[in-house]
Amino acid sequence: MCARPISVDDRDGWIAVCDLDRLKLEGIVRVAGRDLLVIWNEGHVVVCERACPHEQADLALGQVTAGRLHCPRHAASFDLRDGAITAGWPSAPLRLHPVRITGGQIWIEARELF
Ligand code: FES
């Protein structure tokens, strides 16, 4: 879990959620106080919901391979470019959040959380 407390950047409404260096080491980081994950995926940062949209399994226990996040409960996986679930599964896509990186810090838009 990201140890740094969440703070809102008053200038433009973005929230710092994790250090980039830490994410590169850990691969998947839970965001303190939010049901979000920050994922290092093939050189890109992805922020998504922690609960699987199929049956709410904890995706923090999943695995990332070949650009997909694999749910730990069933065989479905999610494309980390757009959140699309494996074809044929009766579920909504995984919700992804816009991300920006500034000064080694990963930020998400505050309005995306409410
Ligand atoms: S709970 Fe994640 S695929 Fe079923």
Boltz pocket constraint, residues with backbone or C-beta under 6 A from the ligand:
constraints:
  - pocket:
      binder: B
      contacts: [[A, 52], [A, 53], [A, 54], [A, 55], [A, 56], [A, 57], [A, 71], [A, 72], [A, 73], [A, 74], [A, 75], [A, 76], [A, 77]]
      max_distance: 6.0
